[in-house]
Each structure stands twice: as C-alpha cells, then as structure tokens.
Amino acid sequence: MKQILSPAEQIMHSTIRIECRDNQNRLSTGTGFFFSFTFGEDKTVPVIVTNKHVVRGAVNGSFHINIDKLNHPHIPVIYETYSLSNFENQWLMHPEADVDLCVLPIAPLLNSEKHLFTAQIPEFLIPTEEDEIGFTAIEDIIMAGYPNGLWDSVNNAPIFRRGVTATHPSMNYNGKEEFMIDCACFPGSSGSPVLLWNVGMFSTRDGNAYVGNRIKLLGVLYAGPQHTVTGEIQVVNIPTTNVPISRSTIPNNLGYIIKAKKLLNFKGIIEKLLK
C-alpha cells in the first residue's frame, strides 16, 4: 500500500536545496520548491521555483531529488543528485525585472526511468480574489527551507519555521505585490515557499470559526530588513552565503514575500515553449 503523506509531509517533500558554484568555485545555497502549472483540464507542467538572485552568477548548480520508494515507505530515503552546467541560463526569469522569481521546467527529468519522487505544490493553492477576501491582517504561516544551508542530509529534508503575517496578506505592501511576515529569515532561506497554515480549525475575518484545513501558497521569500550596529535600517536580499563583511548587520526576523499570484506570469512564457 502506497504511503499517504500528511499536508506537512507534502510541503516537506516539495522543497529542494539548491547548491550553486560561481566561476571561482565558491559555494552558495538557496531554497527552491516543486510547483505545477495547470494548462487545460489534463496537462500540468512541473517546475522548480526560486529567486533570481539564488542562481545569478552560477556556473554550475546541483540539487537532490528523492527516489520514489513505491510500496516500501519504511525504506530509508534514497536520493539522486543532479548537476547542471551553465546553471543560471537554464532558468526562465520572471519578465518583470524587479520581481525576484525564476523557474526551471523539469518534466524531462521526472519522466526518466529513475522513478523520482516530488510533491509538487499545485497551482490551485494560489489564493484567488475570493480567498483573499477571507484573510485577516494576522494569519498563521509556515515556511520551509534551508536557513544557513542547514538540512537533514540523511532524509533530504528541509527546516520548518513558523510565524505570522506582519502586514495584511491581501494588501500590497508599499504598493508592490508583496507582504511581510514575522518569521526568522536567514541566509539560505531565499526562495522558500510561505504558506497560510490552518490545520484543524481556523477563523476568517468575519469572526466565524471553521473545522478543517485552510492551506494556501501565499508567496515566496526573497528579502528582509536588517539593521546595522549603528541602528541604520536596510532592506537586503536574503543572502545565499555566509561571508565576512566589514559592516555588521542584524536580521529583524522579518521577511519580504512576493505574492504567489506573480507565478502566474510564467504561464504565457511556458505556453510558448510548449508550442
């Protein structure tokens, strides 16, 4: 009997650790996640989603994908490592220069004979306008990724963080299709999926309580405000490496999130490739 994954386990298996090397062979890490676009009633296109700045300047890149254990869920995790040259140029960049998103189509990879296993976040988890009407200013969220490059290398699993929205997820923070979260965001977390996470019971802005699950892909982490030791506030991309710098900065445990609806801008690009 095939293993049934809980919602949290599905998110665990949807994330992927991205390792990049530049032309000086310096290693950096970031987070990506498996996502599937829907075209018509019966066609889906699987991709990996991350930030542009995660893969920028990468000459070589690699990631690890689990082998499907089929009917043997208790066998220890086995994963395959894939390495790609000319890594940055393999990705489709978001058409808007100031939207820090890119995607890597992976259908040929998943159609190989290795029985690779991915839990793809489906397009229908992107909130609709009707969904957003029910959101309130403070919503529970989770984020899965690889802060400071940390991961469970034996089980090929990410690190979970829990938090809340710091600005209203239905509003555009400072006029951009973004919002903020109150959650620890460290180097390596760039590209992490951020999900509305109500499991068991939740309430909507009208005050009504409901029994059940409400899970939505709210967006993708790309940056966070930090303050220097002198007190200056700066907004910086969540870095992909821990490197010594002369100016000391301290994270504010806040993150800037690109709204998930910006992923839909890739559909036209992918559709042209399909044709």
C-alpha positions in Angstrom: 0.0 0.0 0.0 1.4 3.4 -1.1 2.3 5.8 1.7 -0.2 8.7 2.3 1.5 11.9 3.1 0.1 14.4 5.6 -0.1 18.1 4.5 3.1 18.9 6.4 4.9 16.0 4.8 3.8 17.1 1.4 5.3 20.5 2.0 8.5 18.8 3.4 8.8 16.9 0.1 8.0 19.9 -2.0 11.2 21.8 -1.1 14.6 21.4 -2.6 18.1 22.5 -1.6 19.8 24.4 -4.4 23.6 24.4 -4.4 25.4 26.9 -6.7 29.0 27.5 -7.6 30.3 30.6 -9.4 33.2 31.0 -11.7 35.6 31.0 -8.7 34.1 27.7 -7.4 32.5 29.4 -4.4 29.6 27.6 -2.9 26.2 29.2 -2.1 22.9 27.6 -1.1 19.3 28.6 -1.5 15.8 27.1 -1.4 13.5 26.1 -4.2 10.3 24.2 -4.3 8.4 22.0 -6.7 5.4 23.6 -8.3 3.0 22.5 -11.1 1.3 24.9 -13.6 -2.1 23.8 -15.0 -2.9 24.1 -18.7 -6.4 23.0 -19.6 -8.1 20.1 -17.9 -5.4 17.4 -18.2 -2.0 19.0 -18.7 0.4 20.1 -15.9 3.9 21.4 -16.2 6.2 20.8 -13.2 8.9 23.3 -12.4 11.3 24.3 -9.6 10.7 27.8 -8.2 13.3 30.0 -6.6 14.7 33.6 -6.6 16.7 35.1 -9.4 19.4 36.1 -7.0 19.8 32.5 -5.8 21.0 31.4 -9.3 22.5 34.6 -10.5 26.2 34.1 -11.5 26.0 30.4 -11.0 28.2 28.5 -13.5 27.3 25.1 -12.0 24.3 24.0 -9.9 23.1 20.9 -8.2 20.1 19.6 -6.3 18.9 16.4 -4.8 15.6 14.6 -5.7 14.3 11.6 -3.8 13.8 8.2 -5.4 10.2 7.1 -5.2 10.1 4.2 -2.7 6.8 3.0 -4.3 5.2 0.5 -1.9 8.0 0.5 0.6 7.6 3.7 2.7 9.8 2.4 5.6 12.9 2.1 3.5 15.4 4.9 4.3 15.3 7.9 1.9 17.4 7.5 -1.2 18.0 10.5 -3.4 19.7 11.3 -6.7 22.0 14.3 -7.1 21.6 16.2 -10.4 24.3 18.7 -11.5 23.8 21.2 -14.3 26.3 23.3 -16.1 25.6 26.8 -17.4 23.2 26.8 -14.4 21.9 30.4 -14.4 20.9 30.2 -18.1 18.8 27.1 -17.6 16.2 29.1 -15.7 13.3 31.1 -17.0 13.4 34.6 -15.5 10.3 36.5 -14.4 9.5 39.1 -17.1 9.4 41.9 -14.6 12.9 43.0 -13.7 12.0 43.8 -10.1 10.2 40.5 -9.4 12.8 38.2 -7.9 11.4 34.9 -9.3 12.6 32.3 -11.7 11.5 28.7 -12.7 13.2 25.6 -14.1 11.0 23.2 -16.1 11.8 19.7 -15.0 9.3 17.4 -16.9 12.1 15.6 -18.9 13.8 14.9 -15.6 10.7 13.5 -13.9 10.0 11.4 -17.0 13.2 9.5 -16.6 13.4 5.8 -15.6 14.6 6.6 -12.1 11.1 6.9 -10.5 11.9 10.3 -8.9 9.6 11.5 -6.2 8.4 15.1 -5.8 5.4 16.5 -4.0 4.5 19.5 -6.2 2.6 22.4 -4.9 -0.4 22.7 -7.3 -1.4 26.0 -8.9 -4.8 25.9 -7.3 -3.2 26.6 -3.9 -2.5 30.2 -5.1 -5.2 32.3 -3.4 -8.0 33.7 -5.5 -9.6 37.1 -5.0 -12.4 35.4 -3.2 -9.9 33.7 -0.9 -8.2 37.0 -0.1 -11.5 38.5 1.0 -11.5 36.0 3.9 -7.9 36.8 5.0 -7.4 38.9 8.1 -4.4 41.1 9.0 -2.7 38.4 11.1 -2.6 34.9 9.7 -0.6 31.8 10.7 2.1 30.9 8.3 4.8 28.3 7.9 8.0 28.5 5.8 10.2 25.5 4.7 13.8 25.9 3.6 17.4 25.7 4.3 18.5 28.5 6.7 22.3 28.9 6.8 22.4 25.9 4.5 21.1 23.6 7.2 19.2 20.5 6.2 18.6 16.9 7.1 21.1 15.4 4.7 20.2 11.8 5.6 16.5 12.3 4.8 16.9 15.1 2.2 14.5 17.2 4.2 14.2 21.0 5.0 13.9 23.0 8.2 10.4 24.4 9.0 9.8 27.8 10.5 6.5 29.1 11.9 5.3 32.7 12.1 2.5 35.1 11.3 1.9 37.7 8.6 3.4 41.0 9.6 1.3 43.0 7.1 -2.1 42.2 5.7 -1.6 39.4 3.1 -4.5 40.8 1.0 -2.9 44.2 0.7 0.1 45.3 -1.4 2.9 46.4 0.9 4.1 49.8 -0.2 2.2 49.5 -3.5 4.1 46.3 -4.6 2.5 42.9 -4.9 4.2 41.8 -1.7 3.6 41.4 2.0 5.7 40.9 5.1 6.0 38.0 7.6 7.2 37.9 11.2 9.4 34.8 10.9 13.2 34.2 11.3 14.7 34.5 7.8 18.4 33.6 7.4 20.9 33.1 4.6 19.9 30.1 2.5 16.2 30.7 3.0 15.8 32.6 -0.2 13.2 31.0 -2.4 11.3 29.4 0.5 7.6 28.8 0.0 5.4 30.6 2.5 2.1 29.0 3.2 -1.1 30.0 5.1 -1.2 27.2 7.6 -4.5 26.5 9.3 -4.8 22.8 10.1 -7.7 21.5 12.3 -9.5 24.8 12.9 -9.4 28.4 11.6 -11.4 31.6 11.7 -12.0 34.1 8.9 -12.2 37.9 9.1 -16.0 37.7 9.7 -15.2 36.0 13.0 -16.7 32.7 12.1 -14.8 29.6 13.1 -14.5 26.5 10.9 -13.3 22.9 11.4 -10.9 21.7 8.7 -7.8 22.8 6.9 -7.1 26.0 5.1 -3.7 25.8 3.3 -2.7 28.3 0.6 0.6 29.2 -1.1 0.8 32.9 -0.1 4.2 33.6 -1.7 8.0 33.3 -1.9 10.6 34.8 0.4 13.2 36.9 -1.3 14.4 39.7 1.1 14.3 41.0 4.6 15.1 44.2 6.5 18.2 44.3 8.6 19.7 47.0 10.8 23.4 47.8 11.3 25.1 48.0 14.6 24.7 51.8 14.3 20.9 51.5 14.0 20.5 52.1 10.3 17.7 50.1 8.7 18.4 48.4 5.3 16.4 46.1 3.1 18.6 43.4 1.6 18.0 40.2 -0.4 18.2 37.2 1.9 21.8 36.1 1.0 22.8 32.7 -0.2 26.2 32.6 1.6 27.6 33.4 4.9 30.6 35.6 4.1 32.6 38.0 6.3 31.8 41.7 5.6 33.0 44.8 7.3 29.6 46.2 8.0 27.7 44.3 10.7 24.0 43.7 10.1 21.4 42.1 12.4 18.3 40.4 11.0 15.0 41.8 12.2 13.3 38.4 11.9 11.1 39.9 9.2 10.8 38.8 5.6 9.5 40.3 2.3 7.3 37.9 0.4 6.5 38.1 -3.3 2.8 37.2 -3.7 2.2 33.7 -5.2 0.0 35.2 -7.9 3.2 36.6 -9.6 4.0 33.0 -10.6 1.1 33.1 -13.0 3.1 35.4 -15.2 5.2 32.5 -16.2 2.3 30.7 -17.8 2.5 32.6 -21.1 6.2 32.0 -21.3 5.8 28.3 -20.7 2.9 28.0 -23.1 5.1 29.4 -25.9 7.7 26.9 -25.1 5.2 24.1 -25.3 4.1 25.2 -28.7 
